[in-house]
Amino acid sequence: MQLDDLSNKMAMVKPRSSDEFAGFWDRSLDNSETITRAIEFEGVLVGSISCFKAEGCDSIGYWIDRAAWGGGIATAALARFLSVVRVRPLLAVTASTNMGSRRVLEKCGFVCTGQRFAPESDRYLACQESTYMLE
């Protein structure tokens, strides 16, 4: 999923190598402060969702396989996840051009609190980012 060109372009991220990808998941799953769940639809793995610390804030992120876009899976997964993860405020950041992710966040009660230009990094492409908060 994380190597899909269109998905990466929409999220404004650079794909990871196999070793980087495995290392990321090893660190995430070993971190007791991170809550991560698989997203399944009809018995098939279609993504993941996590709550983690980023820049001192409780943050949320998710990734959905492109084949599963447009069916409400991300919205349903986030709504269910938010019933388990009760920490507030909760931060989410997305590329401003990623209208699908912005709609998912808004449907689940997140409010856009601002936008900023984010420069390119090892993981992300330079883009305008939208910051969302759930109080």
Rosetta blueprint (number, residue, H / E / L):
1 M L
2 Q L
3 L L
4 D L
5 D H
6 L H
7 S H
8 N H
9 K H
10 M H
11 A H
12 M L
13 V E
14 K L
15 P L
16 R L
17 S L
18 S H
19 D H
20 E H
21 F H
22 A H
23 G H
24 F H
25 W H
26 D H
27 R H
28 S H
29 L H
30 D H
31 N L
32 S L
33 E L
34 T L
35 I E
36 T E
37 R E
38 A E
39 I E
40 E E
41 F E
42 E L
43 G L
44 V E
45 L E
46 V E
47 G E
48 S E
49 I E
50 S E
51 C E
52 F E
53 K E
54 A E
55 E L
56 G L
57 C E
58 D E
59 S E
60 I E
61 G E
62 Y E
63 W E
64 I E
65 D L
66 R H
67 A H
68 A H
69 W L
70 G L
71 G L
72 G L
73 I H
74 A H
75 T H
76 A H
77 A H
78 L H
79 A H
80 R H
81 F H
82 L H
83 S H
84 V H
85 V L
86 R L
87 V L
88 R L
89 P L
90 L E
91 L E
92 A E
93 V E
94 T E
95 A E
96 S L
97 T L
98 N L
99 M H
100 G H
101 S H
102 R H
103 R H
104 V H
105 L H
106 E H
107 K H
108 C L
109 G L
110 F L
111 V E
112 C E
113 T E
114 G E
115 Q E
116 R E
117 F E
118 A E
119 P L
120 E L
121 S L
122 D L
123 R L
124 Y E
125 L L
126 A L
127 C E
128 Q E
129 E E
130 S E
131 T E
132 Y E
133 M E
134 L E
135 E L
